[in-house]
Amino acid sequence: MIRILFVCHGNICRSTMAQFVMEDLVRRAGREDEFIIDSAATSREELGNPPHHGTVAKLREVGVLVGRHRARQITRAEYADWDHIVYMDEENAWGLERILRGDPDGKVSRLLDWTDSPRDVADPWYTGDFDATYEDVLAGCQALLAKL
């Protein structure tokens, strides 16, 4: 079983989008029994909130199932529970370092570092561009799945 946790600042836009996109990709590949996929935040700002309406709208537009989800924060204690902890931008890397206090097993990576175009995934909370975020998330998840 491959366990993947996607992480962003609030766990309502990018990480939930990545969670649902990756679930869709593994389902379409007939590999859903091989994966456990979840998402979490580095902050406490959105705890308990559902996915952002822009994330939900974009995923519905492209036919990706949006599951039940409430924002939560990653904890240091769950580091051992995941094979891959995949964050969206450098701010998330800083937040993960603060919470996890290191990455001794090399589990932490940036989503687009799995692609040929390593960079941050822009936060649509600030940009308002859920289309661009979706394209980046899709590319990152496709590349991650291909390497697993």
PyRosetta script that sets phi, psi and omega in degrees:
from pyrosetta import init, pose_from_sequence

init()
pose = pose_from_sequence("MIRILFVCHGNICRSTMAQFVMEDLVRRAGREDEFIIDSAATSREELGNPPHHGTVAKLREVGVLVGRHRARQITRAEYADWDHIVYMDEENAWGLERILRGDPDGKVSRLLDWTDSPRDVADPWYTGDFDATYEDVLAGCQALLAKL")
pose.set_psi(1, 128.6)
pose.set_omega(1, 178.1)
pose.set_phi(2, -100.8)
pose.set_psi(2, 122.6)
pose.set_omega(2, -175.8)
pose.set_phi(3, -109.6)
pose.set_psi(3, 120.1)
pose.set_omega(3, -176.6)
pose.set_phi(4, -122.2)
pose.set_psi(4, 130.1)
pose.set_omega(4, 174.3)
pose.set_phi(5, -117.6)
pose.set_psi(5, 120.8)
pose.set_omega(5, 175.7)
pose.set_phi(6, -93.1)
pose.set_psi(6, 138.9)
pose.set_omega(6, -173.7)
pose.set_phi(7, -132.4)
pose.set_psi(7, 135.7)
pose.set_omega(7, 169.5)
pose.set_phi(8, -141.3)
pose.set_psi(8, -170.7)
pose.set_omega(8, -174.7)
pose.set_phi(9, -64.4)
pose.set_psi(9, -54.7)
pose.set_omega(9, -172.7)
pose.set_phi(10, -109.2)
pose.set_psi(10, -12.3)
pose.set_omega(10, -180.0)
pose.set_phi(11, 65.9)
pose.set_psi(11, 34.1)
pose.set_omega(11, 174.7)
pose.set_phi(12, -127.3)
pose.set_psi(12, -15.6)
pose.set_omega(12, -178.8)
pose.set_phi(13, -115.4)
pose.set_psi(13, -84.0)
pose.set_omega(13, -170.0)
pose.set_phi(14, -70.5)
pose.set_psi(14, -46.4)
pose.set_omega(14, -176.5)
pose.set_phi(15, -69.0)
pose.set_psi(15, -36.8)
pose.set_omega(15, 176.7)
pose.set_phi(16, -69.6)
pose.set_psi(16, -37.2)
pose.set_omega(16, 176.1)
pose.set_phi(17, -60.5)
pose.set_psi(17, -45.3)
pose.set_omega(17, 179.3)
pose.set_phi(18, -63.4)
pose.set_psi(18, -41.2)
pose.set_omega(18, 178.3)
pose.set_phi(19, -57.7)
pose.set_psi(19, -51.3)
pose.set_omega(19, -176.2)
pose.set_phi(20, -71.3)
pose.set_psi(20, -35.0)
pose.set_omega(20, 176.4)
pose.set_phi(21, -65.5)
pose.set_psi(21, -45.2)
pose.set_omega(21, 180.0)
pose.set_phi(22, -65.3)
pose.set_psi(22, -41.2)
pose.set_omega(22, 176.2)
pose.set_phi(23, -58.5)
pose.set_psi(23, -41.7)
pose.set_omega(23, 179.3)
pose.set_phi(24, -65.2)
pose.set_psi(24, -43.9)
pose.set_omega(24, -179.8)
pose.set_phi(25, -63.1)
pose.set_psi(25, -44.4)
pose.set_omega(25, -179.1)
pose.set_phi(26, -69.7)
pose.set_psi(26, -34.2)
pose.set_omega(26, 176.4)
pose.set_phi(27, -63.8)
pose.set_psi(27, -46.3)
pose.set_omega(27, -179.8)
pose.set_phi(28, -65.3)
pose.set_psi(28, -28.3)
pose.set_omega(28, 178.4)
pose.set_phi(29, -84.6)
pose.set_psi(29, -2.3)
pose.set_omega(29, -178.9)
pose.set_phi(30, 70.3)
pose.set_psi(30, 26.3)
pose.set_omega(30, -175.7)
pose.set_phi(31, -116.2)
pose.set_psi(31, 17.3)
pose.set_omega(31, -174.5)
pose.set_phi(32, -60.6)
pose.set_psi(32, -26.2)
pose.set_omega(32, 178.5)
pose.set_phi(33, -73.6)
pose.set_psi(33, -9.2)
pose.set_omega(33, -178.7)
pose.set_phi(34, -92.5)
pose.set_psi(34, -9.7)
pose.set_omega(34, -169.7)
pose.set_phi(35, -129.0)
pose.set_psi(35, 147.6)
pose.set_omega(35, 162.9)
pose.set_phi(36, -121.3)
pose.set_psi(36, 124.7)
pose.set_omega(36, -173.7)
pose.set_phi(37, -129.1)
pose.set_psi(37, 133.9)
pose.set_omega(37, 179.1)
pose.set_phi(38, -147.9)
pose.set_psi(38, -179.3)
pose.set_omega(38, 177.2)
pose.set_phi(39, -147.0)
pose.set_psi(39, 160.1)
pose.set_omega(39, -177.9)
pose.set_phi(40, -157.3)
pose.set_psi(40, 171.2)
pose.set_omega(40, -179.5)
pose.set_phi(41, -109.9)
pose.set_psi(41, 161.7)
pose.set_omega(41, 168.6)
pose.set_phi(42, -94.2)
pose.set_psi(42, -17.3)
pose.set_omega(42, -178.6)
pose.set_phi(43, -110.5)
pose.set_psi(43, 174.1)
pose.set_omega(43, 177.3)
pose.set_phi(44, -107.4)
pose.set_psi(44, 5.8)
pose.set_omega(44, -171.5)
pose.set_phi(45, -61.5)
pose.set_psi(45, -33.4)
pose.set_omega(45, -174.1)
pose.set_phi(46, -114.7)
pose.set_psi(46, 14.5)
pose.set_omega(46, -175.5)
pose.set_phi(47, -48.3)
pose.set_psi(47, 129.8)
pose.set_omega(47, 177.9)
pose.set_phi(48, 85.1)
pose.set_psi(48, -8.7)
pose.set_omega(48, -178.3)
pose.set_phi(49, -82.5)
pose.set_psi(49, 150.7)
pose.set_omega(49, 176.4)
pose.set_phi(50, -76.3)
pose.set_psi(50, 172.7)
pose.set_omega(50, 176.2)
pose.set_phi(51, -57.2)
pose.set_psi(51, 147.9)
pose.set_omega(51, 179.5)
pose.set_phi(52, -59.0)
pose.set_psi(52, 142.5)
pose.set_omega(52, -179.1)
pose.set_phi(53, -59.2)
pose.set_psi(53, -30.5)
pose.set_omega(53, 177.2)
pose.set_phi(54, -68.6)
pose.set_psi(54, -37.6)
pose.set_omega(54, 175.7)
pose.set_phi(55, -65.6)
pose.set_psi(55, -47.4)
pose.set_omega(55, -179.6)
pose.set_phi(56, -60.2)
pose.set_psi(56, -46.3)
pose.set_omega(56, -178.6)
pose.set_phi(57, -62.1)
pose.set_psi(57, -44.5)
pose.set_omega(57, -178.9)
pose.set_phi(58, -64.8)
pose.set_psi(58, -44.9)
pose.set_omega(58, -179.1)
pose.set_phi(59, -64.7)
pose.set_psi(59, -39.7)
pose.set_omega(59, 176.7)
pose.set_phi(60, -64.3)
pose.set_psi(60, -38.8)
pose.set_omega(60, 179.4)
pose.set_phi(61, -58.6)
pose.set_psi(61, -37.4)
pose.set_omega(61, -177.0)
pose.set_phi(62, -98.1)
pose.set_psi(62, 6.5)
pose.set_omega(62, 174.4)
pose.set_phi(63, 80.5)
pose.set_psi(63, 24.0)
pose.set_omega(63, 177.7)
pose.set_phi(64, -95.9)
pose.set_psi(64, 127.1)
pose.set_omega(64, 179.2)
pose.set_phi(65, -64.2)
pose.set_psi(65, 129.8)
pose.set_omega(65, 176.7)
pose.set_phi(66, -102.2)
pose.set_psi(66, 112.0)
pose.set_omega(66, -179.1)
pose.set_phi(67, -83.9)
pose.set_psi(67, 179.3)
pose.set_omega(67, 177.2)
pose.set_phi(68, -72.8)
pose.set_psi(68, 135.0)
pose.set_omega(68, -178.1)
pose.set_phi(69, -158.6)
pose.set_psi(69, 142.0)
pose.set_omega(69, 171.5)
pose.set_phi(70, -131.7)
pose.set_psi(70, 134.9)
pose.set_omega(70, -177.5)
pose.set_phi(71, -58.7)
pose.set_psi(71, 140.6)
pose.set_omega(71, 177.2)
pose.set_phi(72, -144.4)
pose.set_psi(72, 163.7)
pose.set_omega(72, 179.1)
pose.set_phi(73, -104.6)
pose.set_psi(73, 137.8)
pose.set_omega(73, 175.2)
pose.set_phi(74, -64.6)
pose.set_psi(74, 148.3)
pose.set_omega(74, 176.7)
pose.set_phi(75, -119.0)
pose.set_psi(75, 155.5)
pose.set_omega(75, 178.0)
pose.set_phi(76, -60.7)
pose.set_psi(76, -37.2)
pose.set_omega(76, -176.5)
pose.set_phi(77, -62.7)
pose.set_psi(77, -23.9)
pose.set_omega(77, -177.0)
pose.set_phi(78, -91.0)
pose.set_psi(78, 2.9)
pose.set_omega(78, 179.1)
pose.set_phi(79, -50.9)
pose.set_psi(79, -44.8)
pose.set_omega(79, -177.2)
pose.set_phi(80, -68.1)
pose.set_psi(80, -16.7)
pose.set_omega(80, -176.6)
pose.set_phi(81, -77.8)
pose.set_psi(81, -13.1)
pose.set_omega(81, -171.2)
pose.set_phi(82, -119.2)
pose.set_psi(82, 144.0)
pose.set_omega(82, 173.3)
pose.set_phi(83, -86.6)
pose.set_psi(83, -34.7)
pose.set_omega(83, -179.2)
pose.set_phi(84, -135.7)
pose.set_psi(84, 128.4)
pose.set_omega(84, 173.0)
pose.set_phi(85, -117.0)
pose.set_psi(85, 108.4)
pose.set_omega(85, -167.4)
pose.set_phi(86, -112.9)
pose.set_psi(86, 115.6)
pose.set_omega(86, -177.5)
pose.set_phi(87, -103.5)
pose.set_psi(87, 170.4)
pose.set_omega(87, -172.4)
pose.set_phi(88, -101.6)
pose.set_psi(88, -32.9)
pose.set_omega(88, -177.3)
pose.set_phi(89, -151.3)
pose.set_psi(89, 174.3)
pose.set_omega(89, -175.6)
pose.set_phi(90, -64.0)
pose.set_psi(90, -31.2)
pose.set_omega(90, 175.5)
pose.set_phi(91, -62.2)
pose.set_psi(91, -39.7)
pose.set_omega(91, 177.1)
pose.set_phi(92, -65.0)
pose.set_psi(92, -36.6)
pose.set_omega(92, 177.8)
pose.set_phi(93, -61.0)
pose.set_psi(93, -43.4)
pose.set_omega(93, 178.0)
pose.set_phi(94, -62.7)
pose.set_psi(94, -44.5)
pose.set_omega(94, 179.3)
pose.set_phi(95, -62.4)
pose.set_psi(95, -40.8)
pose.set_omega(95, 177.7)
pose.set_phi(96, -64.9)
pose.set_psi(96, -40.8)
pose.set_omega(96, 177.9)
pose.set_phi(97, -60.8)
pose.set_psi(97, -41.7)
pose.set_omega(97, 179.4)
pose.set_phi(98, -63.5)
pose.set_psi(98, -43.3)
pose.set_omega(98, -176.8)
pose.set_phi(99, -78.2)
pose.set_psi(99, -47.9)
pose.set_omega(99, -174.2)
pose.set_phi(100, -82.3)
pose.set_psi(100, -24.8)
pose.set_omega(100, -177.4)
pose.set_phi(101, 59.8)
pose.set_psi(101, 43.9)
pose.set_omega(101, 176.2)
pose.set_phi(102, 121.3)
pose.set_psi(102, 170.9)
pose.set_omega(102, -178.8)
pose.set_phi(103, -138.8)
pose.set_psi(103, 67.6)
pose.set_omega(103, -173.2)
pose.set_phi(104, -62.2)
pose.set_psi(104, -24.3)
pose.set_omega(104, -177.3)
pose.set_phi(105, -101.2)
pose.set_psi(105, 4.6)
pose.set_omega(105, 178.2)
pose.set_phi(106, 64.6)
pose.set_psi(106, 38.6)
pose.set_omega(106, -177.9)
pose.set_phi(107, -89.2)
pose.set_psi(107, -19.0)
pose.set_omega(107, -171.2)
pose.set_phi(108, -91.4)
pose.set_psi(108, 129.7)
pose.set_omega(108, 178.5)
pose.set_phi(109, -148.1)
pose.set_psi(109, 159.7)
pose.set_omega(109, 175.6)
pose.set_phi(110, -90.1)
pose.set_psi(110, 137.2)
pose.set_omega(110, -173.7)
pose.set_phi(111, -52.5)
pose.set_psi(111, -51.0)
pose.set_omega(111, -175.0)
pose.set_phi(112, -78.0)
pose.set_psi(112, -3.2)
pose.set_omega(112, 170.9)
pose.set_phi(113, -71.1)
pose.set_psi(113, -14.8)
pose.set_omega(113, 175.4)
pose.set_phi(114, -78.7)
pose.set_psi(114, -10.9)
pose.set_omega(114, -177.4)
pose.set_phi(115, -103.2)
pose.set_psi(115, -179.1)
pose.set_omega(115, 175.1)
pose.set_phi(116, -83.4)
pose.set_psi(116, -0.9)
pose.set_omega(116, -179.4)
pose.set_phi(117, -126.4)
pose.set_psi(117, 69.2)
pose.set_omega(117, -177.0)
pose.set_phi(118, -65.4)
pose.set_psi(118, 125.6)
pose.set_omega(118, 177.7)
pose.set_phi(119, -173.3)
pose.set_psi(119, 175.4)
pose.set_omega(119, 177.2)
pose.set_phi(120, -74.5)
pose.set_psi(120, 152.7)
pose.set_omega(120, 169.1)
pose.set_phi(121, -90.5)
pose.set_psi(121, 119.2)
pose.set_omega(121, -178.3)
pose.set_phi(122, -63.6)
pose.set_psi(122, 144.5)
pose.set_omega(122, -177.9)
pose.set_phi(123, -85.6)
pose.set_psi(123, 114.3)
pose.set_omega(123, -178.6)
pose.set_phi(124, -69.8)
pose.set_psi(124, -12.4)
pose.set_omega(124, 173.4)
pose.set_phi(125, -58.4)
pose.set_psi(125, -36.7)
pose.set_omega(125, -179.0)
pose.set_phi(126, -96.6)
pose.set_psi(126, -37.9)
pose.set_omega(126, -176.1)
pose.set_phi(127, -83.9)
pose.set_psi(127, -28.1)
pose.set_omega(127, -174.9)
pose.set_phi(128, 74.5)
pose.set_psi(128, 2.1)
pose.set_omega(128, -174.6)
pose.set_phi(129, -101.1)
pose.set_psi(129, 81.8)
pose.set_omega(129, -179.7)
pose.set_phi(130, -71.4)
pose.set_psi(130, -23.1)
pose.set_omega(130, 176.6)
pose.set_phi(131, -65.0)
pose.set_psi(131, -48.9)
pose.set_omega(131, -179.6)
pose.set_phi(132, -64.6)
pose.set_psi(132, -40.8)
pose.set_omega(132, 178.4)
pose.set_phi(133, -61.9)
pose.set_psi(133, -44.0)
pose.set_omega(133, 178.6)
pose.set_phi(134, -59.7)
pose.set_psi(134, -45.1)
pose.set_omega(134, -179.7)
pose.set_phi(135, -59.9)
pose.set_psi(135, -43.3)
pose.set_omega(135, 177.8)
pose.set_phi(136, -65.7)
pose.set_psi(136, -45.4)
pose.set_omega(136, -179.8)
pose.set_phi(137, -62.5)
pose.set_psi(137, -44.2)
pose.set_omega(137, 178.7)
pose.set_phi(138, -60.4)
pose.set_psi(138, -47.4)
pose.set_omega(138, 179.9)
pose.set_phi(139, -60.6)
pose.set_psi(139, -43.4)
pose.set_omega(139, 179.9)
pose.set_phi(140, -65.4)
pose.set_psi(140, -44.4)
pose.set_omega(140, -179.9)
pose.set_phi(141, -67.5)
pose.set_psi(141, -39.0)
pose.set_omega(141, 176.5)
pose.set_phi(142, -61.7)
pose.set_psi(142, -43.7)
pose.set_omega(142, -179.5)
pose.set_phi(143, -66.7)
pose.set_psi(143, -42.7)
pose.set_omega(143, 177.8)
pose.set_phi(144, -60.9)
pose.set_psi(144, -47.6)
pose.set_omega(144, -179.9)
pose.set_phi(145, -62.5)
pose.set_psi(145, -39.7)
pose.set_omega(145, 179.4)
pose.set_phi(146, -62.0)
pose.set_psi(146, -32.6)
pose.set_omega(146, -178.9)
pose.set_phi(147, -86.7)
pose.set_psi(147, -8.1)
pose.set_omega(147, 177.6)
pose.set_phi(148, -102.0)
pose.dump_pdb("model.pdb")
